[in-house]
Amino acid sequence: MQVKYKIWLEKEGKAFGLGPYLLLKGIEETGSLNHAARRIHMSYSQAHKLIKDIEKRLGFPLIISHAGGHDGGGSKLTDEAKTIMDKYLAFEKECGAAIEAAFHKHFD
């Protein structure tokens, strides 16, 4: 037997969790919302809406985008996005360790 869990943050609805984290991580790595969305099997329009919804809930921008042109468009993360990603990852790891410990305590 094993334990499964999902951890997310809420603020007037779901505000941040693993999906948004992975989307932002993809933007950080590729410089593109479109490429990041494809990585997690999401359409560009879904990803764009998700980012805008989260920004509204959290009260700060997550990405800075520039439109295409000679060099093409792109996106990069704001400092606030990097901070919430770091905090979420640390929080999720700590919660996961506590959940695993409680699971082993009660079910081993």
Secondary structure, DSSP 8 states (H G I E B T S, - for coil): --------EESSSEEE-HHHHHHHHHHHHHS-HHHHHHHTT--HHHHHHHHHHHHHHHTS--EEEE--STT--EEEE-HHHHHHHHHHHHHHHHHHHHHHHHHHHHH-
